[in-house]
Amino acid sequence: MSFFSFGQTAEIDIVLNDAETRKKVEHKTEDGKKDKYFLFYDGETVSGKVNVTLKNPGKRLEHQGIKIEFIGQIELYFDRGNHHEFVSLVKDLARPGEMAQSQTFDFEFTHVEKPYESYTGQNVKLRYFLRATISRRLNDICKELEIVVHTLSTYPELNSSIKMEVGIEDCLHIEFEYNKSKYHLKDVIVGKIYFLLVRIKIKHMEIDIIKRETTGTGPNVYHENDTIAKYEIMDGAPVRGESIPIRLFLAGYEMTPTMRDINKKFSVRYYLNLVLIDEEERRYFKQQEITLWRKGDIVRKSMSHQAAIASQRFEGSASSEKALSQAKEEDD
């Protein structure tokens, strides 16, 4: 908007070239609500049009240039003044001058690197957006269009099972085993718990999935734990030699891939937490980290070949050819 009631001003609209066909996904906003955004993957081209509509016919709009930016940035809520940009691309759309009528400008950011997943957490936000700006002497006119990025990966080459023990000397000895340590976001955690020695009266046992968000560095590190899921294993006293199977479906829960040391600003990790409660309300814990990842098969159905190749960032050792051959095998 102009500072003055007279003179020319304009409205900006950013339209993606494939807006009618590109998939939209729900993504949590900072206030906890959910909105739908266009979905992109690493390596995909971002292209479209910037429509500049003059509000007052017959009057010219003076400007110091028109540009569009593609930005990936991290914002730490306790340091809101500083936005840490890890992707910053600029295209000049018009040189300084005057606009006598409304205009449309084309733009294209080719094979854009988008290395991290979009994320909105308790203390941090990672987002990607397009920003069109008409530079003016007194006040710029800006418009942003936010997009969501998902990081894809192939099946991990190494995915060993998890074996752990919970023990209190001469009182309790429990072994539990999970089928693997890395799970995709729609996977099933399969496991078994063995009671080798039970001399205390356990009345309740559950497995929790805990998300731990870590932000900051050094003395300014903040940890936020959030219990994503609770799975009751048993309600009652087990006996020696008993075994209990576990099947925990992940698809029903809101989770992201594991994010480790993102741009040296934050991490998001997930843990399986075994909780035992005895009849005197004493609680016993055993925690094990698991790795979550997003399956790349979505690429084959709705995204381009370039995104399939770019989906290998998570598992650097896996080749794009392997991902595509796996995709074909799964389709067959």
Salt bridges, closest charged atoms under 4 A:
GLU11 OE2 - LYS55 NZ 3.83
ASP13 OD1 - LYS143 NZ 3.90
ASP18 OD2 - ARG22 NH2 2.89
GLU30 OE2 - ARG80 NH2 2.48
GLU30 OE1 - LYS125 NZ 2.93
ASP42 OD2 - ARG313 NE 1.86
GLU44 OE1 - ARG22 NH1 3.25
GLU69 OE1 - ARG131 NE 3.17
GLU75 OE2 - ARG80 NH1 2.77
GLU75 OE1 - HIS83 NE2 3.57
GLU98 OE1 - ARG60 NH1 3.68
ASP106 OD1 - LYS49 NZ 3.43
GLU113 OE2 - ARG313 NH2 3.86
GLU117 OE2 - ARG294 NH2 2.40
GLU144 OE1 - ARG127 NH2 3.29
GLU144 OE2 - ARG131 NH1 3.76
GLU146 OE1 - ARG127 NH1 3.05
GLU157 OE2 - LYS322 NZ 3.57
GLU165 OE1 - HIS173 NE2 3.32
ASP187 OD2 - LYS180 NZ 2.96
ASP187 OD2 - HIS184 NE2 3.78
GLU206 OE1 - HIS204 NE2 3.15
GLU206 OE2 - LYS230 NZ 3.06
ASP208 OD2 - LYS230 NZ 3.74
GLU232 OE1 - HIS204 ND1 3.82
GLU254 OE2 - LYS34 NZ 2.49
ASP278 OD2 - ARG282 NE 2.78
GLU280 OE1 - ARG282 NH2 3.47
GLU281 OE2 - LYS203 NZ 2.16
GLU289 OE2 - ARG260 NH2 3.38
GLU289 OE2 - ARG269 NH1 3.24
ASP297 OD2 - LYS295 NZ 3.92
GLU330 OE1 - ARG300 NH1 3.98
ASP331 OD1 - ARG300 NH2 2.91
